[in-house]
């Protein structure tokens, strides 16, 4: 007996899923045949025949009612699991929503990355710069040295060394072609807790050459009370004898020595884009090449060198020149220490390279000491310190004689790192 709906037979039953089969698993959608719902579809426009209901497992519900309720089994088109959308069964997207960005985590790792780059760059720059320092001066060769005081004392020397300069550069910078090297400027920079002090030592200062040990020969040369101009000590046996002579005639211990030549000085000025300075008077000097009008202006390397070397066009000769040298070096240090130079690698590295390639320092000098020196000079320029000439009492035979009483007081104040009250010329 066939109790299936009209048009269905037992042979149609098979193992169909949902058709009373004992098989618990559905066939694959790829091979499942389309389920018949009755006789073949009538011709177009003939209408849809009434379908038997399926109530409590006994038949199919009313087709029209199914349409009205929005139910669609999907079997009418041979589909089993919905409309086939990639989002999942029934066309719904079952993927988990993308989590919101963790901005705190991103900011943290960005900060760590930037900090790491800065540390690596800083360490690399330190070792690069430290390796470029020319530590040629051995202060251990200086004998009979004064006791160390408070603070730090630098002897800063500007030499007329023409080493490495071409004939064209010598002509351009008006340096001449003299062999060897001499000192055009000498200064003591004291740094301490009571302000920094920059003291110029005129090259024509009258000093006594003491007993010393030759820097090259190792031979001891006994002092005979011989008096010379201060720059002659440098010409006679270089930096070591100059330090020995300064310490002997002042009683002040020199902790570090720094020297720069003509070419290096001009290169540093050019690398920072020039230095602005207020020139107090018109200056014209054919020997140094200076030709300036009074007023504020920016000097390039060639002009700066001419400015600091000028002496014959100044009323006070060497004393006025030392004042100009102090003024310009302080302005240069101020320019080098600006954020525009320190934070700009296109300025910082050329400046450091230009300076370090030509600087000569003592064997114990480090980058920290060099940096402290530049910042102290910047402080002097900004008014936080004091700049002066060594006190002069007169002259003898063309040599400038120091005021012994004032020099003694000055040295005592520097040794004890006290505020300097002595005035210079």
Order of alpha helices (4+ residues) and beta strands (2+ residues): alpha-alpha-beta-beta-alpha-beta-beta-beta-beta-beta-beta-alpha-beta-alpha-beta-beta-beta-beta-alpha-alpha-alpha-alpha-beta-alpha-beta-beta-beta-alpha
